[in-house]
Amino acid sequence: MPTSPPTLGALLRGLRAREGWTLKEMSQRSGIPVSTLSKIEHDRLTLTYDKLQSLGQRLGLRMAELFAEPGEDAAQPVTARRSLGDLASSVRVETANYDYYYLCTELRRKRMIPVVTKIRARSAEQFGELVRHSGEEFIYVLSGSIVVETEFYDPVTLEAGQSLYIDSSMGHAYLAAQGCDEAEVLGVMSSADDTLMEAMLHIHEEQRLSTAPANEDTPQVARRRAKGPR
């Protein structure tokens, strides 16, 4: 009988057992309260993107390790697992033009990535370069209206209740349509490449850097400047 892939809670429990840490010791190392760690280990709580990033840095884990299960048994069939998700328990990634809410993040090695996105960018200048990544994606407009810019097609406007399926390796951008302050869409991304989640996090980091105010450095930029030119 195949075993279920480990959740984020199982990953942290395994790491703690391997290092011989108590919950209190792991709390001291990670900066996360004991009560919060306990809930995470029992899959009753998830973390925001910023806290996951901090956790990974403190414990020496790559962000991708917190979202996907690498390894030689990646083709093992996954059966009999489920995850209930809502925005309150999602992993949030916030940028100037978008808020991303990654759902069901306690499940690792997922074959698809569900995310609710709140879109505020209204122009190609605000968005920046078109996004490209492996796989395919489906988006469904929950509220408001959006303009989808793609590399090989004319822009198309989608209203609430409409959807689009695209090849994600084609350059694409989602913008709030004229007269819409903020649109909300549900997206599902799927790829045979098990580094898709890592690619998405890299894209978000680039968006954060590109939209940071000129007089306000992000932590990454501040670190680079402190080190001086390379």
N, C-alpha and C positions, 0 to 999 in steps of 0.2 A: 504494500500500500504506500503510495507516494506521501511524503511529508509536506506540510504546508511551508512555504518560504517564510523566513523569520520577519517579524514586524520590527518597527523602530524600537519598540519596547524590548523585544527579544535581543536586538543588537546591543542595546545598552546593558541589559542583564548579562549577556555573554561577555562583553568587554569588562564589566565589573568583576565577574567571576574569574576571568582570565588573569586580571591584575591583582586579585585578592583584596579589592577595596570594599569597605562597607558603604552603605548609602551616604553616611555622613562624610566619608573620605571623598567619595565621588562628587558630592555636593561642593566640597571645598575646592576641588580641582576644576569643576565646571562652572562654578558660580551660580548654580541653579539650586533653589531651596530643596531640602530633603523631601518635603511633601509633594512638590512638583515632580521630582524625579520618580518618586514612588508611583504616581499616577501615570507617568509616561511608560514606566516599565510594565504596568498592568494594562496598557493600551486604553487608558481612560482619558488621555490628554495628549495633545500634540503641541508643537511650538511654532512661533512665528519664524519667518525666514531669518531675521536678524539674530534671534536666539539660537537657531540651528547653526548659523554661521559661526557664532561665538563658541557654541558647544564644540563644533568640529575643530576650531582653531585651538581651543584649550586642551582637547583630548587627542589631538593629532590625527583627526579623521578628515578625509576629503568630503565635501558636500555631497558628491555623487554617492558615496557610501551610505549616506543617511536616507537616500531615496531609492536606491536600486541594489539588488544583490548580485555582485559580480561573481564570476567563478565558472568552472568547467561544466557544471550541471545546469547551465542557464536554460537548456532546452527541456528540462524536466517539466512534465505537464503539471498545471496548477488546478486543483479541484477543491470543491467544498470550502471556499472561503468567501467572505463578504465584508463590506465595510459600509457603515452608515455615515454620511457626511453632511455637514452644513457649514455655513460661512464662519460660525463661531469657533469651529474646531479645525478650520483650514490653516494652511501655512500661507501667510500673507507676504507678498513682495510689493512694496510701494515705490513708485517712481513719480516724477513730476507729472507725467502724462497718463499713467496707467496705475491701476491697483489690480494685482493678480491674487486670486484666492485658489491655491492648489488644494484639491479635495482628496479625501481618503489617503492621506499621506502615511498612515500607519502601515499600509500595505506596501511592501517593497517588491522590486522586480515585477512591476506591473507591465502589462502588454499595451496599455493605453494610459494616457495622462489626462485626467479631467481637470479643467480649470475654469473658474468664473472670472471674467475680466471686466473692469470698469474703465471705459475709454473716454479720455478727455482731449487728447490731441486732435486738432482740427485741420492741420495742414501737413504737407510732406516735409516742410521745413521743421516743424515741431517734432515730427516722428523721426526724421533722420534717414539713414540708408534703409532700403528694403531689407526685411529679415529673410534669411534662408536657413533651413535646417533639414535634416533627413526625415523621411516618412511622409505621411499625409495627415490632414487635419480637417475636422468638421466644426463649423461654428453655427450657432443658433442665436438669433437676437432675442433677448429676454425683454428689454425695454429700450426706448429711444430708437434711433436710426444711425446706421453707420455707412461709410463709404469704404469699399474694399479696393485698394490699389494693388494691381498685380503686374508682374514683369511683361507678360505677353498678351494681356487683355485690357480693354478699356475699363475705366473705373465703373463699379456697379454699386448702387445704393440698396441697402437691405433695411427693411422696416421690421418692427417687432413681429415675431412669428415666422420670419423668413430665415433661410439657412443657406449655407454654401459649403461645398466640399472641394478641397484643393490639394494639389501636389505641393508639399511644404518646401521642396527644394527650389521651387519657383519663387523669386523674390515677391514679398507681399507685405502689406501694411493695412492696419485697420484704423480708421479715423472716425471721429464723431461727425455726423452729417451737419450741414448748415442748419442753424436753428436749434441744435441739440447740444445742451451743455455737457451731458454725460450719458453715455449709452452703456448698457450691460449685456454681455454676451456669454454664452456657455460654449466652451471649446473642448474638443477631445482630440488629442494628438496621439498618433500611433506610428511606431517605427520598428523595423527589425534590428536597428542599431541600439544596443543597450546603453549607449552614452547619451541618449536623447535628453534625459533630465539634466545632465551636466551641461549640454549645449544650451538648454533653455536658461539655466542659471547664469551662464556666461553672457547670454544676450541681455538678460536683465541688468547685469552688472555694467555692461556697456551703455545701456540706456540711462542708468543712474549717473554714470560719469559724464555722458554727453549732455545731460539736462541739469547738472549741478550749477548753481549760480557762480558767476565769475569770481565773486569775492568770498566764496564759501567752498573750501576744499572738502571732498569726501575723505574718509580715513585713508583710502588707498592712495589718493593724490598727495595727501599730507605726508604719508610715509615716503613716497617717491621723492618729494621735494626735500625732506629732511636728509635723505641719503645723498642728494645732489645728482648731477648728470652722470649717465653711464658712458 
